[in-house]
Amino acid sequence: MSDHQSSPGDTRNQDARHDEQRPADRPDQRPRFLQVVHSVLAALFGVQSGANRERDFQKGKAGDYIGVFVVMVIALVIGMFVVVSIVINAATGG
């Protein structure tokens, strides 16, 4: 056998070392803004994964998620207002 071949156990060890080097997995790093937005959207639709939920609770700050949630709800209300106004204007011919 060649020295370049490895057993499945060795591959998992290499994958584990590679995973440890990813910045998102470091315990001292907070989730990035897009990760927070993704988590809030997933939570609003009720499809948040367990791994993301654990990351959010362990590494995230509540204020980040609350702020993104408030902005999304305000955008939703404004969007609904605009759509309803357009529909009403179209229905009344105005």
FIKOLZA-1660 file (N, C-alpha, C; in steps of 0.1 Angstrom, whole numbers, plus 5000, padded with zeros to 4 digits):
% residues 94
   i   px   py   pz ch aa at
   1 5008 4988 5000  A  M  N
   1 5000 5000 5000  A  M CA
   1 5009 5012 5000  A  M  C
   2 5004 5023 4994  A  S  N
   2 5011 5035 4993  A  S CA
   2 5009 5043 5006  A  S  C
   3 5019 5052 5008  A  D  N
   3 5018 5061 5020  A  D CA
   3 5007 5072 5018  A  D  C
   4 5002 5074 5006  A  H  N
   4 4992 5084 5003  A  H CA
   4 4978 5080 5006  A  H  C
   5 4976 5067 5007  A  Q  N
   5 4963 5062 5010  A  Q CA
   5 4961 5063 5025  A  Q  C
   6 4949 5066 5029  A  S  N
   6 4945 5066 5043  A  S CA
   6 4933 5059 5046  A  S  C
   7 4931 5055 5058  A  S  N
   7 4919 5048 5062  A  S CA
   7 4908 5058 5064  A  S  C
   8 4895 5053 5064  A  P  N
   8 4884 5062 5067  A  P CA
   8 4886 5070 5080  A  P  C
   9 4892 5064 5090  A  G  N
   9 4894 5071 5102  A  G CA
   9 4903 5083 5101  A  G  C
  10 4914 5081 5092  A  D  N
  10 4923 5092 5090  A  D CA
  10 4916 5104 5083  A  D  C
  11 4907 5101 5074  A  T  N
  11 4900 5111 5066  A  T CA
  11 4891 5119 5076  A  T  C
  12 4885 5113 5085  A  R  N
  12 4876 5120 5095  A  R CA
  12 4885 5129 5103  A  R  C
  13 4897 5124 5107  A  N  N
  13 4906 5133 5115  A  N CA
  13 4910 5145 5107  A  N  C
  14 4913 5143 5094  A  Q  N
  14 4917 5155 5086  A  Q CA
  14 4905 5164 5084  A  Q  C
  15 4893 5159 5083  A  D  N
  15 4881 5167 5082  A  D CA
  15 4879 5175 5095  A  D  C
  16 4881 5168 5106  A  A  N
  16 4879 5175 5119  A  A CA
  16 4889 5186 5120  A  A  C
  17 4901 5184 5116  A  R  N
  17 4911 5195 5117  A  R CA
  17 4908 5206 5108  A  R  C
  18 4903 5203 5096  A  H  N
  18 4899 5213 5087  A  H CA
  18 4887 5221 5092  A  H  C
  19 4877 5215 5099  A  D  N
  19 4866 5221 5104  A  D CA
  19 4870 5231 5116  A  D  C
  20 4880 5227 5123  A  E  N
  20 4884 5235 5135  A  E CA
  20 4890 5248 5130  A  E  C
  21 4895 5248 5118  A  Q  N
  21 4902 5260 5113  A  Q CA
  21 4892 5270 5107  A  Q  C
  22 4879 5266 5105  A  R  N
  22 4869 5276 5099  A  R CA
  22 4866 5287 5110  A  R  C
  23 4866 5299 5105  A  P  N
  23 4864 5310 5115  A  P CA
  23 4850 5310 5121  A  P  C
  24 4840 5305 5114  A  A  N
  24 4827 5305 5120  A  A CA
  24 4825 5295 5132  A  A  C
  25 4834 5285 5133  A  D  N
  25 4833 5275 5143  A  D CA
  25 4841 5279 5156  A  D  C
  26 4849 5290 5155  A  R  N
  26 4857 5293 5167  A  R CA
  26 4847 5298 5178  A  R  C
  27 4849 5294 5190  A  P  N
  27 4840 5298 5201  A  P CA
  27 4839 5312 5204  A  P  C
  28 4850 5320 5201  A  D  N
  28 4850 5334 5204  A  D CA
  28 4844 5343 5194  A  D  C
  29 4840 5337 5182  A  Q  N
  29 4835 5346 5171  A  Q CA
  29 4820 5345 5170  A  Q  C
  30 4814 5357 5170  A  R  N
  30 4800 5359 5169  A  R CA
  30 4796 5356 5154  A  R  C
  31 4783 5352 5152  A  P  N
  31 4778 5350 5139  A  P CA
  31 4778 5363 5131  A  P  C
  32 4781 5362 5118  A  R  N
  32 4782 5374 5109  A  R CA
  32 4768 5379 5107  A  R  C
  33 4767 5391 5101  A  F  N
  33 4754 5398 5099  A  F CA
  33 4745 5389 5090  A  F  C
  34 4750 5384 5079  A  L  N
  34 4741 5376 5071  A  L CA
  34 4737 5363 5078  A  L  C
  35 4745 5358 5086  A  Q  N
  35 4741 5346 5094  A  Q CA
  35 4729 5350 5104  A  Q  C
  36 4730 5362 5109  A  V  N
  36 4719 5366 5118  A  V CA
  36 4706 5368 5110  A  V  C
  37 4708 5374 5099  A  V  N
  37 4696 5377 5090  A  V CA
  37 4690 5363 5086  A  V  C
  38 4698 5354 5082  A  H  N
  38 4694 5340 5078  A  H CA
  38 4686 5334 5090  A  H  C
  39 4692 5335 5102  A  S  N
  39 4686 5328 5114  A  S CA
  39 4672 5335 5117  A  S  C
  40 4672 5348 5116  A  V  N
  40 4659 5354 5119  A  V CA
  40 4648 5351 5109  A  V  C
  41 4652 5351 5096  A  L  N
  41 4642 5346 5086  A  L CA
  41 4638 5332 5088  A  L  C
  42 4647 5323 5091  A  A  N
  42 4644 5309 5093  A  A CA
  42 4635 5308 5105  A  A  C
  43 4637 5315 5115  A  A  N
  43 4629 5315 5127  A  A CA
  43 4615 5320 5125  A  A  C
  44 4614 5331 5117  A  L  N
  44 4601 5336 5113  A  L CA
  44 4593 5326 5106  A  L  C
  45 4599 5318 5097  A  F  N
  45 4592 5308 5089  A  F CA
  45 4590 5295 5097  A  F  C
  46 4597 5294 5108  A  G  N
  46 4597 5282 5116  A  G CA
  46 4605 5270 5111  A  G  C
  47 4615 5273 5104  A  V  N
  47 4623 5262 5098  A  V CA
  47 4638 5263 5102  A  V  C
  48 4641 5268 5114  A  Q  N
  48 4654 5270 5118  A  Q CA
  48 4660 5256 5122  A  Q  C
  49 4672 5253 5117  A  S  N
  49 4679 5241 5120  A  S CA
  49 4684 5241 5134  A  S  C
  50 4686 5229 5140  A  G  N
  50 4691 5227 5153  A  G CA
  50 4705 5233 5155  A  G  C
  51 4713 5230 5145  A  A  N
  51 4727 5235 5146  A  A CA
  51 4728 5250 5146  A  A  C
  52 4720 5256 5137  A  N  N
  52 4720 5271 5137  A  N CA
  52 4714 5277 5150  A  N  C
  53 4704 5270 5155  A  R  N
  53 4698 5275 5168  A  R CA
  53 4708 5274 5179  A  R  C
  54 4716 5263 5180  A  E  N
  54 4726 5262 5190  A  E CA
  54 4737 5273 5188  A  E  C
  55 4741 5275 5176  A  R  N
  55 4751 5285 5173  A  R CA
  55 4746 5299 5178  A  R  C
  56 4733 5302 5174  A  D  N
  56 4728 5315 5178  A  D CA
  56 4728 5317 5193  A  D  C
  57 4723 5307 5200  A  F  N
  57 4722 5308 5215  A  F CA
  57 4736 5308 5222  A  F  C
  58 4746 5301 5216  A  Q  N
  58 4759 5300 5223  A  Q CA
  58 4768 5311 5219  A  Q  C
  59 4768 5316 5207  A  K  N
  59 4777 5326 5202  A  K CA
  59 4771 5339 5199  A  K  C
  60 4758 5340 5197  A  G  N
  60 4752 5353 5193  A  G CA
  60 4748 5361 5205  A  G  C
  61 4746 5374 5202  A  K  N
  61 4741 5383 5212  A  K CA
  61 4726 5386 5209  A  K  C
  62 4718 5386 5219  A  A  N
  62 4703 5388 5217  A  A CA
  62 4700 5401 5210  A  A  C
  63 4707 5412 5213  A  G  N
  63 4705 5425 5207  A  G CA
  63 4706 5425 5192  A  G  C
  64 4715 5417 5187  A  D  N
  64 4717 5416 5173  A  D CA
  64 4704 5410 5166  A  D  C
  65 4699 5399 5172  A  Y  N
  65 4688 5392 5167  A  Y CA
  65 4675 5401 5168  A  Y  C
  66 4674 5408 5180  A  I  N
  66 4662 5416 5182  A  I CA
  66 4662 5428 5172  A  I  C
  67 4674 5434 5170  A  G  N
  67 4675 5445 5161  A  G CA
  67 4671 5441 5146  A  G  C
  68 4676 5430 5142  A  V  N
  68 4673 5425 5128  A  V CA
  68 4658 5421 5127  A  V  C
  69 4653 5415 5138  A  F  N
  69 4638 5412 5138  A  F CA
  69 4630 5424 5137  A  F  C
  70 4633 5434 5145  A  V  N
  70 4625 5447 5144  A  V CA
  70 4625 5453 5131  A  V  C
  71 4637 5454 5125  A  V  N
  71 4638 5460 5111  A  V CA
  71 4630 5451 5101  A  V  C
  72 4631 5438 5102  A  M  N
  72 4623 5430 5093  A  M CA
  72 4608 5431 5095  A  M  C
  73 4603 5433 5107  A  V  N
  73 4589 5434 5109  A  V CA
  73 4585 5448 5104  A  V  C
  74 4593 5458 5106  A  I  N
  74 4589 5472 5101  A  I CA
  74 4589 5471 5085  A  I  C
  75 4599 5465 5079  A  A  N
  75 4599 5463 5065  A  A CA
  75 4587 5456 5060  A  A  C
  76 4583 5445 5067  A  L  N
  76 4571 5438 5063  A  L CA
  76 4558 5446 5064  A  L  C
  77 4557 5454 5074  A  V  N
  77 4545 5463 5076  A  V CA
  77 4545 5473 5065  A  V  C
  78 4556 5480 5062  A  I  N
  78 4557 5490 5051  A  I CA
  78 4554 5483 5038  A  I  C
  79 4559 5471 5036  A  G  N
  79 4557 5464 5023  A  G CA
  79 4542 5461 5021  A  G  C
  80 4536 5456 5032  A  M  N
  80 4521 5453 5031  A  M CA
  80 4513 5466 5029  A  M  C
  81 4517 5477 5035  A  F  N
  81 4510 5490 5033  A  F CA
  81 4511 5494 5019  A  F  C
  82 4523 5493 5013  A  V  N
  82 4525 5497 4999  A  V CA
  82 4516 5488 4989  A  V  C
  83 4517 5475 4992  A  V  N
  83 4509 5466 4983  A  V CA
  83 4494 5469 4984  A  V  C
  84 4489 5470 4996  A  V  N
  84 4475 5473 4998  A  V CA
  84 4471 5486 4992  A  V  C
  85 4479 5497 4993  A  S  N
  85 4477 5510 4986  A  S CA
  85 4476 5508 4971  A  S  C
  86 4485 5501 4965  A  I  N
  86 4485 5498 4951  A  I CA
  86 4473 5491 4947  A  I  C
  87 4469 5481 4954  A  V  N
  87 4457 5473 4951  A  V CA
  87 4444 5482 4952  A  V  C
  88 4443 5490 4962  A  I  N
  88 4432 5498 4964  A  I CA
  88 4431 5509 4953  A  I  C
  89 4442 5515 4949  A  N  N
  89 4443 5525 4938  A  N CA
  89 4439 5518 4925  A  N  C
  90 4443 5506 4923  A  A  N
  90 4440 5499 4910  A  A CA
  90 4425 5495 4910  A  A  C
  91 4420 5492 4921  A  A  N
  91 4405 5488 4922  A  A CA
  91 4396 5499 4920  A  A  C
  92 4400 5511 4925  A  T  N
  92 4392 5523 4925  A  T CA
  92 4394 5531 4912  A  T  C
  93 4404 5527 4904  A  G  N
  93 4407 5534 4892  A  G CA
  93 4414 5547 4894  A  G  C
  94 4420 5548 4906  A  G  N
  94 4426 5561 4909  A  G CA
  94 4441 5563 4907  A  G  C
% end
